[in-house]
Amino acid sequence: MRILDVLGGYLGAKASAVRARAGGAWKAQRPRGWPARDAGDPLGAEPSPADPSLPQLEVVTDPELMREVFQRHLQPLDGETYQIRGCRISYSHHRKALRCLVHYDLRLAEPDTGREWNQLVTGMMYAKGQTQHKWEKLRRSGLGRESAAASTPLAPLSYIPDLDMLVQVFPYDHLLPALPRLMAGPPPELEPLLLARFGPGDWRAEAWDVEPVRYRVGQRATLRLTARAWDAATGRVEERRFYAKAYLKEEKGEQTYHIYRKLWEKASAGSLGFTVGRPVAYLSDLRTLVQEEVPGTSLEDILRREEEEAIPAVRKAARALAALHLDDVVAPRRRHLQDEVTSLERAGKLLQLACPHLGPRIEEIVGTVVAGLEEVPLAPIHRDLKPGHFILDGDSVALIDLDKCTMADPMLDVANLLDNLVRVLPRSPRDRPRPVAGAFVEEYFAHVPEDWHARLPLHYAGILLRKAATSLRHRRPDWPTWVESRLEEAEDSLAGKVW
């Protein structure tokens, strides 16, 4: 009997038992060496809605059923037997009639020794028979599987026919072939470049430790490389950290490297109001950018402390952001007014389909924002700004993760950051603006052209609208309440009640 039929029969009978067990079962944690989810990824994602082109969705989004599936189908490479004692879904992304991707955090155990560890596994399903086609193509190519096999005792790539699921075991990723090599330590061409960062001396590597920090299947991965080296001339031992980012597309990694190079050169010359992680190299064959670690504490961590400490920190961050927006560095990507209008209208239509009773309010918000926006001179913006992207060390402020750096309206950065900022701060739902967020706004607009401020309420409403639409795609359990609260906030912004 097919697995899908068997497991499908279990769903009704086991649903309550599975949910009951979840309360006392293994709780997923991210120990050292375990890739984190990207900020904003939903944990414990809700099952995707029915999709006739992907009938297995109800099974693949049930962690307990998938634990049983993986126990049967994940193939050990060394002949040993492993138990899968836990399974959690840390991320899922479903595009109806196209594909579904699911990250599973598995808890594996070796019965003979009692050793336990975490293993990330990704399941991928594509509509119209594409999954099996991809499997056959990858199986013939053998791309990257040998190096990946050295990092895990399980077969890096497999296919579960009855679920029409392609399974990848981290660090294997057929779209990011550099990952297994990087997890094994820096490649020969990179090691001397990293050792050169230790300064004068005869530095030799004593140990390398590679830790995955962030990972999104088929898109990007960030690894932390810790180097322990000793100077053969003096016997001195030091430790340094670097970050390696593997990209899906070579041009994106190369473009990001050049932006970092320009900003680093300006910061070193003292002509920039912030700094960045020093770029070490871009390895085109691995599509990987390597940077030195930026010392300091993230603004996100500081915001969770006392207000007296947070306010000076956000003022420093505001000055750094203003410096980026006023700089003459040119990013290769552009976002014009029409791009913004198209994005807002698309978000509005999605929200109207999901919440027809809110249609008039959504239409009014979209119309007001679109009517108020105008084409403005483009400036370099971060485009994915969160409090965690500011690293503070005394009076020094660094900006990190500039992968999406774009020429656009600077208010997109400010609006997005303010939304993220106020959700980190302790608050009551209607307590706006709060002293910390207010200090950021005051400091930022003291360093940029005065007329920029008039665009902030419009862009802030637009950001809220787009994030409300995103909550639908991620299937937040509380999405109806979330959407309505975001619309109310957008209306307040347009009425001048927020910023």
Buried (B, 14 or more C-beta within 10 A) or exposed (E): EEBBEEBBEBEEEBEEEBEEEBEEBBEBEEEEBBBEBBBEBBEEBBBBEEBEBBBBBBBBBBBBBBBBBBBEBBEEEEEEEBEBBBBBBBBBBBBBEBBBBBBBBBBBBBEEEEEBBBBBBBBBBBBEEBBEEBBEEBEEEEBBBEBBBEBBBBBBBBBBEBBBBBBBBBBBBBBBBBBBBBBBBBBEEBBEBBBEBBEEBEBEBEEBBBBBBBBBBBBBBBBBBBBEBBBEEEEEEBEBBBBBBBBBEBEBBBBBBBBBBBBBEBBEEEEBBBBBBBBBBBBEEBBBBBBBBBEBEBBBBBBEEEEEEBBEBBBBBBBBBBBBBBBEBEBBEEBBBEEBBEBBBEBBBBBBEBBEEBEEBBBBBBEBBBEBBEEBEBBBBBBBBBBBBBBBEEEBBBBBBBBBBBBBBBBBBBBBBBBBBBEBBEEEEEEBBBEBBBBBBEBBBEBBEEEBBEBBBBBBBBBBBBBBBBBBEBBBEEBBEBBBBBBBBBBBBBEEEBB
